[in-house]
């Protein structure tokens, strides 16, 4: 998005607001009391905004929001959004993470609400520019929501060949390549090294980008809509009516 610089400037504030809201209620805060990520540091039994596990999660949310500001014309952008949906259902991770879909939706809503308000209240942006930014951002967030739904909702799965869960990779990695970069990353020299020490250049040759929605239409590709036309009345019946 060409206006990504405005959104990137808001990321630190958005992250703090989101986690303040999540920690405000015990039902959403309890997700941070279990060791369900790669974080190996100390954990507070009752987490607050300064708890080690929350600081760790804030780092990933900042990197994720920064990823949303990257080039959406690249398939890697959408593949990673799809992987984010999968990871929150306990799949594709060494340490399974389970977050209920209702809380995922609430979290996305908070992010969307904060960003929309900040953009629309910008003192120097012209109104047409604000509208364009809000529309573009909302489209991405709604597609992210759809990609979450893809992994949470299993209606009709019996008509498919099953879901491809891919390989287990570290957080922030896709096809053996690091795609999320944190503020404390010194440089991009580790981009081509996978978590298992393999060269990602070889791996990406066999892992070409695929649209995350590709498999969702495969099971209905042969369906056809036919008109239920009533059978023609016998000629004898028509003749009697004419008489």
MDAnalysis code that builds the backbone (N, CA, C; Angstrom):
import MDAnalysis as mda
import numpy as np

u = mda.Universe.empty(729, n_residues=243, atom_resindex=np.repeat(np.arange(243), 3), trajectory=True)
u.add_TopologyAttr("name", ["N", "CA", "C"] * 243)
u.add_TopologyAttr("resid", np.arange(1, 244))
u.add_TopologyAttr("resname", ["UNK", "UNK", "UNK", "UNK", "UNK", "UNK", "UNK", "UNK", "UNK", "UNK", "UNK", "UNK", "UNK", "UNK", "UNK", "UNK", "UNK", "UNK", "UNK", "UNK", "UNK", "UNK", "UNK", "UNK", "UNK", "UNK", "UNK", "UNK", "UNK", "UNK", "UNK", "UNK", "UNK", "UNK", "UNK", "UNK", "UNK", "UNK", "UNK", "UNK", "UNK", "UNK", "UNK", "UNK", "UNK", "UNK", "UNK", "UNK", "UNK", "UNK", "UNK", "UNK", "UNK", "UNK", "UNK", "UNK", "UNK", "UNK", "UNK", "UNK", "UNK", "UNK", "UNK", "UNK", "UNK", "UNK", "UNK", "UNK", "UNK", "UNK", "UNK", "UNK", "UNK", "UNK", "UNK", "UNK", "UNK", "UNK", "UNK", "UNK", "UNK", "UNK", "UNK", "UNK", "UNK", "UNK", "UNK", "UNK", "UNK", "UNK", "UNK", "UNK", "UNK", "UNK", "UNK", "UNK", "UNK", "UNK", "UNK", "UNK", "UNK", "UNK", "UNK", "UNK", "UNK", "UNK", "UNK", "UNK", "UNK", "UNK", "UNK", "UNK", "UNK", "UNK", "UNK", "UNK", "UNK", "UNK", "UNK", "UNK", "UNK", "UNK", "UNK", "UNK", "UNK", "UNK", "UNK", "UNK", "UNK", "UNK", "UNK", "UNK", "UNK", "UNK", "UNK", "UNK", "UNK", "UNK", "UNK", "UNK", "UNK", "UNK", "UNK", "UNK", "UNK", "UNK", "UNK", "UNK", "UNK", "UNK", "UNK", "UNK", "UNK", "UNK", "UNK", "UNK", "UNK", "UNK", "UNK", "UNK", "UNK", "UNK", "UNK", "UNK", "UNK", "UNK", "UNK", "UNK", "UNK", "UNK", "UNK", "UNK", "UNK", "UNK", "UNK", "UNK", "UNK", "UNK", "UNK", "UNK", "UNK", "UNK", "UNK", "UNK", "UNK", "UNK", "UNK", "UNK", "UNK", "UNK", "UNK", "UNK", "UNK", "UNK", "UNK", "UNK", "UNK", "UNK", "UNK", "UNK", "UNK", "UNK", "UNK", "UNK", "UNK", "UNK", "UNK", "UNK", "UNK", "UNK", "UNK", "UNK", "UNK", "UNK", "UNK", "UNK", "UNK", "UNK", "UNK", "UNK", "UNK", "UNK", "UNK", "UNK", "UNK", "UNK", "UNK", "UNK", "UNK", "UNK", "UNK", "UNK", "UNK", "UNK", "UNK", "UNK", "UNK", "UNK", "UNK", "UNK", "UNK", "UNK", "UNK"])
u.atoms.positions = np.array([
    [0.844, -1.191, 0.000],
    [0.000, 0.000, 0.000],
    [0.879, 1.241, 0.000],
    [0.556, 2.201, -0.850],
    [1.382, 3.398, -0.952],
    [1.317, 4.240, 0.306],
    [0.257, 4.115, 1.077],
    [0.136, 4.882, 2.315],
    [0.600, 4.116, 3.531],
    [1.409, 3.078, 3.316],
    [1.825, 2.228, 4.428],
    [2.638, 2.980, 5.473],
    [3.309, 4.065, 5.054],
    [4.131, 4.800, 6.022],
    [3.273, 5.408, 7.128],
    [2.035, 5.766, 6.801],
    [1.144, 6.316, 7.823],
    [0.723, 5.235, 8.811],
    [0.503, 4.028, 8.289],
    [0.097, 2.921, 9.150],
    [1.266, 2.454, 10.009],
    [2.455, 2.393, 9.420],
    [3.627, 1.955, 10.180],
    [3.911, 2.880, 11.357],
    [3.629, 4.161, 11.183],
    [3.854, 5.106, 12.280],
    [2.919, 4.840, 13.457],
    [1.801, 4.168, 13.194],
    [0.810, 3.903, 14.241],
    [1.043, 2.581, 14.961],
    [1.904, 1.731, 14.413],
    [2.040, 0.363, 14.916],
    [2.368, 0.286, 16.408],
    [3.356, 1.027, 16.934],
    [3.650, 0.909, 18.374],
    [2.441, 1.205, 19.255],
    [1.686, 2.242, 18.906],
    [0.504, 2.588, 19.704],
    [-0.578, 1.527, 19.573],
    [-0.759, 1.001, 18.358],
    [-1.777, -0.030, 18.134],
    [-1.471, -1.272, 18.960],
    [-0.219, -1.690, 18.975],
    [0.181, -2.885, 19.728],
    [-0.129, -2.716, 21.212],
    [0.207, -1.564, 21.764],
    [-0.058, -1.327, 23.188],
    [-1.553, -1.324, 23.490],
    [-2.334, -0.714, 22.607],
    [-3.785, -0.658, 22.821],
    [-4.402, -2.053, 22.741],
    [-3.959, -2.847, 21.765],
    [-4.512, -4.196, 21.584],
    [-4.246, -5.057, 22.810],
    [-3.010, -5.050, 23.303],
    [-2.700, -5.912, 24.446],
    [-3.299, -5.378, 25.745],
    [-3.448, -4.089, 25.837],
    [-4.143, -3.546, 27.005],
    [-5.587, -4.031, 27.032],
    [-6.208, -4.078, 25.856],
    [-7.591, -4.555, 25.759],
    [-7.677, -6.058, 26.035],
    [-6.744, -6.839, 25.491],
    [-6.769, -8.289, 25.697],
    [-6.543, -8.662, 27.156],
    [-5.699, -7.901, 27.844],
    [-5.397, -8.196, 29.245],
    [-6.457, -7.646, 30.192],
    [-7.384, -6.900, 29.645],
    [-8.427, -6.293, 30.468],
    [-9.455, -7.323, 30.928],
    [-9.560, -8.435, 30.193],
    [-10.562, -9.463, 30.495],
    [-9.865, -10.795, 30.737],
    [-10.277, -11.494, 31.775],
    [-9.600, -12.739, 32.130],
    [-9.748, -13.810, 31.060],
    [-10.867, -13.798, 30.320],
    [-11.099, -14.843, 29.324],
    [-10.128, -14.726, 28.151],
    [-9.695, -13.513, 27.826],
    [-8.710, -13.345, 26.760],
    [-7.285, -13.336, 27.311],
    [-7.125, -12.931, 28.556],
    [-5.781, -12.883, 29.146],
    [-5.231, -14.271, 29.449],
    [-6.121, -15.242, 29.672],
    [-5.626, -16.563, 30.070],
    [-4.865, -17.270, 28.951],
    [-5.032, -16.811, 27.710],
    [-4.278, -17.408, 26.606],
    [-2.783, -17.171, 26.770],
    [-2.412, -16.165, 27.560],
    [-1.005, -15.827, 27.739],
    [-0.413, -16.451, 28.996],
    [-1.169, -17.318, 29.656],
    [-0.675, -17.957, 30.877],
    [-0.126, -19.351, 30.613],
    [-0.263, -19.842, 29.380],
    [0.277, -21.151, 29.023],
    [1.450, -20.973, 28.069],
    [2.402, -21.864, 28.159],
    [3.593, -21.772, 27.309],
    [3.273, -22.409, 25.959],
    [2.640, -21.631, 25.096],
    [2.188, -22.148, 23.808],
    [2.969, -21.568, 22.639],
    [4.072, -20.903, 22.912],
    [4.907, -20.353, 21.849],
    [6.349, -20.781, 22.079],
    [7.230, -20.292, 21.239],
    [8.643, -20.643, 21.364],
    [9.327, -19.879, 22.498],
    [8.595, -19.007, 23.168],
    [9.169, -18.215, 24.256],
    [9.583, -19.122, 25.407],
    [10.841, -19.017, 25.838],
    [11.374, -19.879, 26.893],
    [11.730, -19.110, 28.154],
    [11.412, -17.821, 28.201],
    [11.734, -17.015, 29.367],
    [10.739, -17.210, 30.491],
    [10.883, -16.448, 31.562],
    [9.954, -16.553, 32.697],
    [8.562, -16.061, 32.309],
    [7.552, -16.601, 32.983],
    [6.171, -16.223, 32.695],
    [5.459, -15.836, 33.975],
    [4.762, -14.715, 33.942],
    [3.972, -14.290, 35.095],
    [2.659, -15.057, 35.119],
    [2.267, -15.473, 36.301],
    [1.014, -16.217, 36.437],
    [-0.184, -15.337, 36.097],
    [-0.116, -14.077, 36.494],
    [-1.149, -13.106, 36.130],
    [-0.471, -12.053, 35.256],
    [-0.563, -12.193, 33.948],
    [0.202, -11.309, 33.062],
    [-0.326, -9.882, 33.035],
    [0.602, -8.955, 32.883],
    [0.242, -7.565, 32.636],
    [1.061, -7.080, 31.447],
    [0.989, -5.807, 31.143],
    [1.639, -5.290, 29.940],
    [3.159, -5.365, 29.996],
    [3.713, -5.521, 31.192],
    [5.165, -5.599, 31.333],
    [5.654, -7.023, 31.571],
    [4.759, -7.994, 31.507],
    [5.158, -9.389, 31.706],
    [6.047, -9.853, 30.556],
    [7.020, -10.711, 30.837],
    [7.943, -11.162, 29.777],
    [7.228, -11.776, 28.581],
    [6.194, -12.600, 28.840],
    [5.510, -13.238, 27.713],
    [4.721, -12.230, 26.881],
    [4.239, -11.167, 27.512],
    [3.496, -10.145, 26.771],
    [4.451, -9.298, 25.934],
    [5.601, -8.976, 26.489],
    [6.606, -8.234, 25.721],
    [7.021, -9.038, 24.491],
    [7.137, -10.361, 24.676],
    [7.489, -11.244, 23.557],
    [6.400, -11.232, 22.491],
    [5.133, -11.321, 22.915],
    [4.033, -11.340, 21.952],
    [3.869, -9.984, 21.271],
    [4.135, -8.905, 21.989],
    [4.068, -7.576, 21.378],
    [5.063, -7.455, 20.228],
    [6.224, -8.058, 20.413],
    [7.248, -8.024, 19.376],
    [6.727, -8.665, 18.091],
    [6.022, -9.790, 18.232],
    [5.497, -10.473, 17.052],
    [4.330, -9.714, 16.432],
    [3.502, -9.091, 17.248],
    [2.391, -8.319, 16.688],
    [2.915, -7.110, 15.917],
    [3.964, -6.475, 16.433],
    [4.569, -5.359, 15.700],
    [5.090, -5.826, 14.344],
    [5.756, -6.979, 14.341],
    [6.301, -7.506, 13.084],
    [5.177, -7.896, 12.129],
    [4.091, -8.451, 12.677],
    [2.950, -8.848, 11.841],
    [2.293, -7.625, 11.196],
    [2.073, -6.579, 11.978],
    [1.458, -5.369, 11.433],
    [2.366, -4.715, 10.393],
    [3.659, -4.809, 10.617],
    [4.597, -4.293, 9.621],
    [4.509, -5.108, 8.339],
    [4.283, -6.414, 8.488],
    [4.123, -7.281, 7.316],
    [2.882, -6.884, 6.520],
    [1.832, -6.452, 7.208],
    [0.617, -6.011, 6.519],
    [0.881, -4.790, 5.642],
    [1.946, -4.075, 5.939],
    [2.293, -2.882, 5.166],
    [3.234, -3.198, 4.007],
    [3.546, -4.472, 3.815],
    [4.448, -4.846, 2.726],
    [3.663, -5.011, 1.427],
    [4.305, -5.529, 0.409],
    [3.741, -5.583, -0.938],
    [2.688, -6.688, -1.074],
    [1.400, -6.339, -1.199],
    [0.360, -7.367, -1.318],
    [0.283, -8.001, -2.700],
    [1.088, -7.531, -3.645],
    [1.092, -8.152, -4.971],
    [1.934, -9.421, -4.988],
    [2.680, -9.669, -3.914],
    [3.497, -10.873, -3.821],
    [2.699, -11.984, -3.141],
    [2.740, -13.186, -3.714],
    [1.980, -14.298, -3.153],
    [2.424, -14.634, -1.736],
    [3.692, -14.371, -1.422],
    [4.194, -14.628, -0.074],
    [3.386, -13.870, 0.970],
    [2.919, -12.681, 0.625],
    [2.116, -11.858, 1.539],
    [0.876, -12.626, 1.982],
    [0.150, -13.191, 1.015],
    [-1.102, -13.884, 1.322],
    [-0.844, -15.259, 1.919],
    [0.238, -15.899, 1.508],
    [0.583, -17.198, 2.087],
    [0.869, -17.059, 3.575],
    [1.554, -15.983, 3.941],
    [1.848, -15.821, 5.363],
    [0.579, -15.506, 6.152],
    [-0.318, -14.702, 5.595],
    [-1.586, -14.436, 6.277],
    [-2.371, -15.730, 6.473],
    [-2.279, -16.616, 5.494],
    [-2.929, -17.919, 5.615],
    [-2.278, -18.740, 6.727],
    [-0.959, -18.675, 6.806],
    [-0.244, -19.427, 7.845],
    [-0.576, -18.888, 9.230],
    [-0.776, -17.587, 9.342],
    [-1.170, -16.996, 10.627],
    [-2.486, -17.610, 11.097],
    [-3.424, -17.782, 10.161],
    [-4.690, -18.414, 10.518],
    [-4.499, -19.836, 10.997],
    [-3.661, -20.593, 10.310],
    [-3.412, -21.983, 10.683],
    [-2.748, -22.087, 12.050],
    [-1.775, -21.221, 12.318],
    [-0.995, -21.314, 13.551],
    [-1.838, -21.112, 14.802],
    [-2.913, -20.339, 14.702],
    [-3.734, -20.067, 15.883],
    [-4.711, -21.198, 16.196],
    [-4.737, -22.225, 15.345],
    [-5.578, -23.391, 15.622],
    [-4.768, -24.557, 16.164],
    [-3.499, -24.310, 16.487],
    [-2.661, -25.359, 17.057],
    [-1.934, -26.189, 16.027],
    [-1.956, -25.765, 14.753],
    [-1.316, -26.527, 13.686],
    [-0.043, -25.831, 13.224],
    [0.859, -26.605, 12.634],
    [2.051, -26.043, 12.019],
    [3.021, -25.399, 12.983],
    [2.974, -25.790, 14.254],
    [3.857, -25.190, 15.256],
    [4.438, -26.276, 16.150],
    [5.664, -26.063, 16.589],
    [6.273, -26.977, 17.555],
    [5.542, -26.889, 18.889],
    [5.149, -25.661, 19.256],
    [4.382, -25.432, 20.483],
    [2.967, -25.017, 20.066],
    [1.998, -25.927, 20.108],
    [0.645, -25.612, 19.626],
    [0.025, -24.422, 20.351],
    [-0.610, -23.567, 19.581],
    [-1.287, -22.388, 20.117],
    [-2.760, -22.481, 19.743],
    [-3.637, -22.445, 20.731],
    [-5.074, -22.545, 20.487],
    [-5.761, -21.270, 20.980],
    [-6.299, -20.508, 20.047],
    [-7.052, -19.302, 20.380],
    [-8.443, -19.441, 19.773],
    [-9.472, -19.210, 20.567],
    [-10.832, -19.353, 20.061],
    [-11.123, -18.305, 18.992],
    [-11.908, -18.728, 18.008],
    [-12.178, -17.858, 16.859],
    [-12.870, -16.559, 17.273],
    [-13.735, -16.622, 18.271],
    [-14.438, -15.414, 18.710],
    [-13.452, -14.369, 19.226],
    [-12.362, -14.823, 19.848],
    [-11.356, -13.894, 20.354],
    [-10.458, -13.383, 19.228],
    [-10.246, -14.219, 18.217],
    [-9.502, -13.771, 17.036],
    [-10.262, -12.631, 16.361],
    [-11.568, -12.824, 16.188],
    [-12.387, -11.789, 15.564],
    [-12.386, -10.501, 16.363],
    [-12.442, -10.639, 17.680],
    [-12.423, -9.448, 18.534],
    [-11.087, -8.717, 18.419],
    [-10.001, -9.483, 18.359],
    [-8.681, -8.868, 18.227],
    [-8.529, -8.117, 16.913],
    [-8.989, -8.729, 15.820],
    [-8.933, -8.051, 14.524],
    [-9.801, -6.796, 14.527],
    [-10.935, -6.874, 15.209],
    [-11.835, -5.717, 15.266],
    [-11.182, -4.548, 15.995],
    [-10.455, -4.842, 17.068],
    [-9.764, -3.780, 17.807],
    [-8.695, -3.139, 16.925],
    [-7.914, -3.975, 16.235],
    [-6.875, -3.454, 15.340],
    [-7.497, -2.572, 14.262],
    [-8.570, -3.055, 13.665],
    [-9.245, -2.300, 12.607],
    [-9.810, -0.984, 13.138],
    [-10.416, -1.025, 14.299],
    [-11.031, 0.165, 14.878],
    [-9.986, 1.236, 15.196],
    [-8.884, 0.819, 15.817],
    [-7.837, 1.774, 16.199],
    [-7.198, 2.405, 14.966],
    [-6.890, 1.586, 13.967],
    [-6.253, 2.111, 12.759],
    [-7.194, 3.030, 11.987],
    [-8.456, 2.637, 11.872],
    [-9.417, 3.481, 11.156],
    [-9.555, 4.851, 11.816],
    [-9.685, 4.852, 13.133],
    [-9.844, 6.121, 13.852],
    [-8.610, 7.004, 13.696],
    [-7.434, 6.384, 13.783],
    [-6.197, 7.159, 13.671],
    [-6.032, 7.753, 12.276],
    [-6.365, 6.970, 11.257],
    [-6.229, 7.463, 9.878],
    [-7.233, 8.579, 9.606],
    [-8.477, 8.371, 10.018],
    [-9.526, 9.360, 9.735],
    [-9.331, 10.658, 10.515],
    [-8.595, 10.599, 11.612],
    [-8.360, 11.810, 12.403],
    [-7.004, 12.444, 12.108],
    [-6.319, 11.950, 11.083],
    [-5.007, 12.518, 10.727],
    [-5.186, 13.985, 10.331],
    [-4.394, 14.885, 10.891],
    [-4.628, 16.323, 10.670],
    [-4.236, 16.840, 9.287],
    [-3.373, 16.114, 8.571],
    [-2.862, 16.655, 7.309],
    [-3.293, 15.889, 6.065],
    [-3.769, 14.681, 6.222],
    [-4.182, 13.899, 5.057],
    [-5.506, 14.420, 4.501],
    [-5.621, 14.582, 3.189],
    [-6.910, 14.978, 2.607],
    [-7.921, 13.843, 2.735],
    [-9.191, 14.192, 2.760],
    [-10.240, 13.201, 2.979],
    [-10.221, 12.065, 1.953],
    [-10.079, 12.335, 0.649],
    [-10.030, 11.219, -0.313],
    [-8.902, 10.237, -0.014],
    [-7.776, 10.761, 0.459],
    [-6.641, 9.903, 0.804],
    [-6.969, 9.042, 2.020],
    [-7.623, 9.639, 3.003],
    [-8.022, 8.885, 4.192],
    [-8.974, 7.749, 3.822],
    [-9.950, 8.064, 2.980],
    [-10.932, 7.054, 2.574],
    [-10.247, 5.903, 1.846],
    [-9.315, 6.234, 0.954],
    [-8.607, 5.202, 0.200],
    [-7.792, 4.298, 1.124],
    [-7.133, 4.896, 2.115],
    [-6.334, 4.113, 3.058],
    [-7.212, 3.184, 3.894],
    [-8.323, 3.715, 4.380],
    [-9.228, 2.914, 5.206],
    [-9.800, 1.748, 4.401],
    [-10.194, 2.011, 3.163],
    [-10.755, 0.954, 2.321],
    [-9.719, -0.134, 2.043],
    [-8.494, 0.270, 1.720],
    [-7.445, -0.710, 1.425],
    [-7.113, -1.550, 2.655],
    [-6.984, -0.884, 3.794],
    [-6.659, -1.592, 5.032],
    [-7.765, -2.561, 5.423],
    [-9.010, -2.121, 5.313],
    [-10.133, -2.974, 5.693],
    [-10.241, -4.209, 4.804],
    [-9.900, -4.056, 3.530],
    [-9.920, -5.218, 2.634],
    [-8.925, -6.272, 3.103],
    [-7.717, -5.824, 3.466],
    [-6.691, -6.763, 3.923],
    [-7.126, -7.450, 5.215],
    [-7.689, -6.685, 6.139],
    [-8.115, -7.261, 7.418],
    [-9.255, -8.254, 7.220],
    [-10.172, -7.950, 6.315],
    [-11.275, -8.875, 6.069],
    [-10.789, -10.151, 5.387],
    [-9.810, -10.027, 4.502],
    [-9.241, -11.229, 3.895],
    [-8.510, -12.049, 4.950],
    [-7.811, -11.366, 5.863],
    [-7.175, -12.091, 6.963],
    [-8.221, -12.826, 7.793],
    [-9.351, -12.185, 8.025],
    [-10.431, -12.835, 8.766],
    [-10.935, -14.071, 8.020],
    [-11.058, -13.961, 6.694],
    [-11.484, -15.115, 5.895],
    [-10.477, -16.255, 5.995],
    [-9.189, -15.906, 6.035],
    [-8.159, -16.940, 6.128],
    [-8.128, -17.569, 7.520],
    [-8.526, -16.824, 8.536],
    [-8.728, -17.438, 9.854],
    [-9.900, -18.413, 9.781],
    [-10.997, -17.963, 9.185],
    [-12.195, -18.787, 9.085],
    [-11.909, -20.093, 8.359],
    [-11.076, -20.018, 7.344],
    [-10.716, -21.208, 6.565],
    [-10.209, -22.329, 7.464],
    [-9.468, -21.975, 8.523],
    [-8.872, -22.992, 9.397],
    [-9.755, -23.343, 10.587],
    [-10.674, -22.458, 10.936],
    [-11.538, -22.713, 12.093],
    [-12.832, -23.427, 11.722],
    [-13.359, -23.144, 10.546],
    [-14.651, -23.696, 10.140],
    [-14.420, -24.895, 9.230],
    [-15.056, -26.008, 9.544],
    [-14.819, -27.251, 8.804],
    [-16.056, -27.734, 8.056],
    [-17.028, -26.872, 7.860],
    [-18.223, -27.264, 7.122],
    [-17.852, -27.674, 5.703],
    [-18.314, -28.836, 5.291],
    [-18.067, -29.308, 3.934],
    [-16.723, -29.967, 3.728],
    [-15.938, -30.108, 4.807],
    [-14.612, -30.698, 4.653],
    [-14.677, -32.147, 4.199],
    [-15.836, -32.796, 4.451],
    [-15.964, -34.196, 4.041],
    [-15.986, -34.347, 2.522],
    [-16.206, -33.235, 1.808],
    [-16.241, -33.294, 0.348],
    [-14.894, -32.954, -0.280],
    [-13.877, -32.749, 0.541],
    [-12.550, -32.398, 0.029],
    [-11.573, -33.534, 0.298],
    [-10.364, -33.350, -0.169],
    [-9.307, -34.335, 0.066],
    [-8.538, -34.038, 1.347],
    [-9.065, -33.113, 2.159],
    [-8.382, -32.746, 3.391],
    [-7.530, -31.509, 3.205],
    [-7.107, -30.926, 4.324],
    [-6.315, -29.706, 4.295],
    [-4.829, -30.041, 4.263],
    [-4.080, -29.204, 3.561],
    [-2.628, -29.342, 3.538],
    [-2.049, -28.483, 4.658],
    [-1.524, -29.127, 5.691],
    [-1.027, -28.398, 6.847],
    [0.430, -27.978, 6.697],
    [1.054, -28.362, 5.599],
    [2.420, -27.930, 5.348],
    [3.403, -28.510, 6.357],
    [4.554, -27.863, 6.481],
    [5.580, -28.328, 7.407],
    [5.608, -27.421, 8.630],
    [6.133, -27.950, 9.717],
    [6.226, -27.170, 10.950],
    [7.441, -26.251, 10.864],
    [7.211, -24.959, 11.041],
    [8.285, -23.981, 10.987],
    [8.192, -23.054, 12.189],
    [9.252, -22.328, 12.440],
    [9.260, -21.363, 13.528],
    [8.312, -20.213, 13.221],
    [7.953, -19.495, 14.275],
    [7.130, -18.311, 14.089],
    [7.871, -17.295, 13.223],
    [7.166, -16.736, 12.256],
    [7.779, -15.733, 11.399],
    [8.517, -16.295, 10.207],
    [8.401, -17.618, 9.970],
    [9.084, -18.258, 8.844],
    [8.061, -18.808, 7.861],
    [8.417, -18.804, 6.576],
    [7.551, -19.338, 5.532],
    [8.428, -19.956, 4.458],
    [8.197, -21.240, 4.168],
    [8.993, -21.964, 3.172],
    [10.483, -21.894, 3.484],
    [10.833, -21.993, 4.772],
    [12.235, -21.988, 5.160],
    [12.898, -20.632, 5.104],
    [12.115, -19.576, 4.976],
    [12.672, -18.227, 4.879],
    [12.010, -17.329, 5.916],
    [12.806, -16.491, 6.567],
    [12.273, -15.589, 7.576],
    [11.544, -14.442, 6.898],
    [10.247, -14.283, 7.222],
    [9.453, -13.232, 6.581],
    [9.010, -12.154, 7.561],
    [9.122, -12.421, 8.860],
    [8.834, -11.394, 9.861],
    [10.148, -10.911, 10.445],
    [10.339, -9.610, 10.464],
    [11.582, -9.042, 10.972],
    [11.274, -8.156, 12.169],
    [11.954, -8.415, 13.266],
    [11.723, -7.663, 14.492],
    [12.655, -6.463, 14.558],
    [12.336, -5.573, 15.456],
    [13.111, -4.342, 15.571],
    [14.551, -4.596, 15.986],
    [14.779, -5.718, 16.693],
    [16.131, -5.988, 17.167],
    [16.946, -6.813, 16.186],
    [16.385, -7.081, 14.986],
    [17.162, -7.782, 13.966],
    [18.243, -6.848, 13.450],
    [19.465, -7.286, 13.495],
    [20.569, -6.424, 13.081],
    [20.610, -6.229, 11.586],
    [20.341, -7.282, 10.816],
    [20.329, -7.160, 9.367],
    [19.521, -8.301, 8.798],
    [19.490, -8.393, 7.492],
    [18.704, -9.442, 6.847],
    [19.543, -10.619, 6.426],
    [20.713, -10.793, 7.050],
    [21.627, -11.837, 6.613],
    [21.106, -13.232, 6.882],
    [20.098, -13.369, 7.770],
    [19.600, -14.699, 8.078],
    [18.373, -15.053, 7.265],
    [18.054, -14.240, 6.264],
    [16.838, -14.468, 5.499],
    [16.865, -15.770, 4.718],
    [18.055, -16.210, 4.311],
    [18.119, -17.378, 3.448],
    [18.416, -18.653, 4.204],
    [18.447, -18.591, 5.524],
    [18.732, -19.779, 6.321],
    [17.474, -20.200, 7.051],
    [17.081, -21.432, 6.857],
    [15.856, -21.918, 7.475],
    [16.107, -22.279, 8.926],
    [15.030, -22.481, 9.734],
    [15.204, -22.862, 11.136],
    [15.932, -24.180, 11.298],
    [15.915, -25.015, 10.267],
    [16.580, -26.308, 10.356],
    [17.975, -26.270, 9.766],
    [18.420, -25.057, 9.343],
    [19.755, -24.923, 8.805],
    [19.848, -25.196, 7.324],
    [18.705, -25.395, 6.647],
    [18.720, -25.682, 5.224],
    [18.741, -24.391, 4.435],
    [19.237, -24.472, 3.229],
    [19.259, -23.315, 2.348],
    [17.877, -23.120, 1.769],
    [17.268, -21.974, 2.043],
    [15.894, -21.750, 1.612],
    [15.783, -21.597, 0.110],
    [16.880, -21.258, -0.574],
    [16.804, -21.099, -2.019],
    [16.421, -22.412, -2.682],
    [16.967, -23.523, -2.150],
    [16.612, -24.819, -2.701],
    [15.191, -25.184, -2.333],
    [14.794, -24.817, -1.112],
    [13.461, -25.186, -0.650],
    [12.382, -24.421, -1.398],
    [12.625, -23.145, -1.681],
    [11.599, -22.355, -2.331],
    [11.375, -22.777, -3.766],
    [12.353, -23.456, -4.378],
    [12.145, -23.943, -5.727],
    [11.029, -24.965, -5.766],
    [10.937, -25.772, -4.707],
    [9.901, -26.794, -4.657],
    [8.670, -26.315, -3.910],
    [8.699, -25.076, -3.406],
    [7.564, -24.537, -2.657],
    [7.104, -23.242, -3.303],
    [6.647, -23.342, -4.529],
    [6.210, -22.156, -5.232],
    [4.940, -21.606, -4.593],
    [4.759, -20.306, -4.721],
    [3.606, -19.669, -4.119],
    [2.298, -20.189, -4.682],
    [1.361, -20.440, -3.797],
    [0.044, -20.927, -4.185],
    [-0.998, -20.083, -3.483],
    [-2.023, -19.698, -4.199],
    [-3.083, -18.889, -3.599],
    [-3.706, -19.642, -2.427],
    [-3.827, -19.024, -1.249],
    [-4.389, -19.709, -0.083],
    [-5.820, -20.177, -0.284],
    [-6.545, -19.566, -1.229],
    [-7.942, -19.931, -1.442],
    [-8.107, -21.006, -2.516],
    [-6.991, -21.484, -3.090],
    [-7.078, -22.417, -4.210],
    [-7.883, -23.664, -3.870],
    [-7.593, -24.289, -2.751],
    [-8.246, -25.540, -2.407],
    [-9.701, -25.410, -2.023],
    [-10.156, -24.195, -1.774],
    [-11.517, -24.002, -1.283],
    [-12.558, -24.186, -2.380],
    [-12.144, -24.065, -3.646],
    [-13.106, -24.191, -4.743],
    [-12.954, -25.501, -5.492],
    [-11.936, -26.275, -5.137],
    [-11.696, -27.512, -5.876],
    [-12.859, -28.483, -5.748],
    [-13.466, -28.535, -4.566],
    [-14.525, -29.513, -4.330],
    [-15.832, -29.155, -5.011],
    [-15.976, -27.924, -5.470],
    [-17.233, -27.522, -6.107],
    [-17.041, -27.178, -7.573],
    [-15.863, -27.507, -8.108],
    [-15.567, -27.119, -9.484],
    [-16.453, -27.830, -10.491],
    [-16.951, -29.025, -10.134],
    [-17.767, -29.793, -11.077],
    [-19.264, -29.619, -10.865],
    [-19.622, -28.784, -9.916],
    [-21.042, -28.580, -9.656],
    [-21.668, -27.729, -10.751],
    [-22.885, -28.054, -11.126],
    [-23.596, -27.303, -12.149],
    [-24.994, -26.967, -11.652],
    [-25.495, -25.871, -12.123],
    [-26.851, -25.462, -11.782],
    [-27.739, -25.743, -12.979],
    [-28.742, -26.551, -12.774],
    [-29.646, -26.913, -13.863],
    [-31.049, -26.412, -13.556],
    [-31.715, -25.982, -14.585],
    [-33.097, -25.530, -14.427],
    [-34.021, -26.734, -14.346],
    [-34.875, -26.715, -13.353],
    [-35.862, -27.788, -13.225],
    [-37.093, -27.429, -14.044],
    [-37.031, -27.724, -15.334],
    [-38.150, -27.404, -16.207],
    [-39.230, -28.469, -16.085],
    [-40.487, -28.063, -15.965],
    [-41.566, -29.055, -15.878],
    [-41.701, -29.811, -17.189],
    [-42.017, -31.065, -17.060],
    [-42.172, -31.874, -18.258],
    [-43.361, -31.378, -19.079],
    [-43.195, -31.462, -20.384],
    [-44.272, -31.010, -21.276],
    [-45.489, -31.900, -21.118],
    [-46.652, -31.294, -21.145],
    [-47.871, -32.071, -20.999],
    [-48.101, -32.923, -22.243],
    [-48.662, -34.078, -22.070],
    [-48.958, -34.935, -23.228],
    [-49.867, -34.216, -24.214],
    [-49.676, -34.509, -25.477],
    [-50.468, -33.851, -26.513],
    [-51.953, -34.120, -26.341],
    [-52.292, -35.316, -25.832],
    [-53.701, -35.648, -25.667],
    [-54.361, -34.725, -24.652],
    [-53.632, -34.429, -23.559],
    [-54.194, -33.554, -22.537],
    [-54.388, -32.159, -23.084],
    [-53.457, -31.692, -23.903],
    [-53.570, -30.366, -24.502],
    [-54.762, -30.311, -25.434],
    [-54.972, -31.387, -26.179],
    [-56.103, -31.424, -27.117],
    [-57.419, -31.344, -26.384],
    [-57.536, -32.029, -25.226],
    [-58.783, -31.994, -24.469],
    [-59.072, -30.599, -23.955],
    [-58.000, -29.885, -23.557],
    [-58.194, -28.524, -23.066],
    [-58.704, -27.626, -24.177],
    [-58.186, -27.826, -25.394],
    [-58.610, -26.999, -26.516],
    [-60.061, -27.254, -26.884],
    [-60.532, -28.504, -26.683],
    [-61.928, -28.806, -26.975],
    [-62.855, -28.079, -26.006],
])
